[in-house]
Amino acid sequence: MCTYVTETVGATGSGKGPQGWFDLSRASVYFDHPVHAREAHTLNIDFINPELGPSARVAVELSRESATELAHAILRIVSETMDV
């Protein structure tokens, strides 16, 4: 089921696209039909820098289970390294 719910947040970091590494400025997260993954619906994350054009994009399509595991792993790592 497509929710059409999209969350966009500012992102500071780097992504690697067809032209090489670029600075990120945003990340969009949404649940929708994938373009390539073999699932009916996926959690999709786009890391982008719109100012650099369409090639400044890294896209990820994850199964619901993989997205949940990734979210938990990110939270664990961030909480364990708060003092670093």
Secondary structure, 3 states (H helix, E strand, C coil): CCCCCEEEEEEEEEEEECCEEEEEEEEEEEEECCCCCCCCCEEEEEEECHHHCCCCEEEEEECHHHHHHHHHHHHHHHHHCCCC
